[in-house]
């Protein structure tokens, strides 16, 4: 899950960089943010401290990744 979130973040950076004359540089830092586990199709709110649903058997998990890249 962390690898998928990191890859998604890199694709977003590449799409932003593609509109400029710059190139994506080396990865400077990577930080994992909030990890959320909520009931599938839930209206539960996300919280800054994370969420962990313990009542539903069907769950959805999400993670926030912050990647810092150099620009060439």
N, C-alpha and C positions, 0 to 999 in steps of 0.2 A: 504494500500500500504506500509506503514512504517512497519507494522507487517510482511508482506511477505518479505520485504527486510532484516529485522532483522533475520527472520528464515533462509533465504538463507545464510546469513553471518555465522550463527551458524553451518549450515551443512558444509560449507566450512572449518571452524575451526575443526570440528569433523573429516572430511576426512584427514586433515593434521595430527591431533593428533593420528589417528588410526595407522599410520605407525611408531609410537614411543611407548615407554613403559609408557608414561605420560597419565594423564587423564585431561579433561577439568575441570577447577575450576569454581569459581563464576564469574559472570559478574561484571567487575570493572567499566566500563563506556560505554556509548552508545552516539554517536553523529551523527546527521543527516547532511549529506553533501549537495551537489548541487542537486537541484530539476529541472528537465528538462521537458518541454512540447514542442514537435515538431510535425509537420504534419506526419501522418501515411505514412510509406514507403518513408520518406523524406531523402534527402541527406544533410539536414541542419547540420551544425557543432554544437557540444556542446561547451559551453563556461564555464569558471571557475566561472562566476557570475550567471549562470543559463540561461535558455532559455524559452520563453513563446510565442508560435506561436498563433497569433490572427486571421489569415486569413483562415486556413483550419478547416472544421468541424470534420474531422477524425483526431484524435490525438493519440500520444503515449507518455506516461509519464514514467519517470524513476527517481529513487532516489538513492543516494549513502549513505550507512550506515557504520559507523566505530564502531566496537564493540571491546572492550578490555576485555579479559578473563584471569583469573589466570590459572596457570598450576600446577597440583598436581603430 
